[in-house]
Amino acid sequence: MYSKDDFIAVFDSGVGGISVLRQLVKLLPAENYLYYGDSANAPYGTRSTEEVRNLTLAAVRMLTSRYPVKALVVACNTATSAAIRQLREAYPDLIVIGIEPALKLAADHHPGGSIGVMATDVTLREEKFDTLLHRFDGSRTIYKIPAPGLVELIEAGQGDSEQTRTLLRRLLAPYVGKLDALVLGCTHYPFVRRRIAEILGPGTEILHGGQGTARETKRRLEAAGLLRQGRGQVLMKNSDTNPKLAALARQLLNMEEEKDQLGGHSNG
Ligand code: DGL
């Protein structure tokens, strides 16, 4: 049996899922959170699907065996596309919530428009993404935009560096003036959202799935009668024990919230 006081475990390949954790804490401040980043094995996005699946299952096994967990939020698009089905099979009684690129939201906001989806190689090549793409008719142009190297820079605390700006300028140059919306399909990318907005300009709406995932978590806990009251706590853990990473994680969690709309969608 689960208790209201049990943790909501939030998992990512590294510090990226903190962009989802921020939305969760904002919406459900009374909950107890256990954040786990697998930075020792990041990035996941360049690995084989099987490797991502095994790493994800191993991390979740470790979390659920060591801590009381009432819900699992896979705050990683890459891990969701590689392992969400296996997680649901392995933990049939647990509330398991994944995240997928907020393409539906972008398509609703921009009927007939051009939409870019920036995500890792694994997310863009997996069947789950193709299924998502096929839900939309041909009246929209959808560009797949991989961003190799970006997760590594964010993990190294270099999100605001000149190197990151240069990389983003190079990646996004072909799309300047062409996109009605850009979906951030990797939970690391919201941490460089402002840099992306500077390059694409005000004509491109930038969306990610963090807020939608938090809303879905609330719905599921409410339905199960597992919402907590009072004041919650956030426990941060990482497979890489370098203190610099712990400091980065805290900094990202407390980073001033961006003013722009953070819409989103989760796959429930
Ligand atoms: N943050 C993860 C995501 O949402 C992936 C980053 C990685 O490549 O490890 O896809």
Boltz pocket constraint, residues with backbone or C-beta under 6 A from the ligand:
constraints:
  - pocket:
      binder: B
      contacts: [[A, 12], [A, 13], [A, 14], [A, 16], [A, 17], [A, 42], [A, 43], [A, 44], [A, 45], [A, 46], [A, 75], [A, 76], [A, 77], [A, 78], [A, 79], [A, 120], [A, 123], [A, 151], [A, 185], [A, 186], [A, 187], [A, 188]]
      max_distance: 6.0
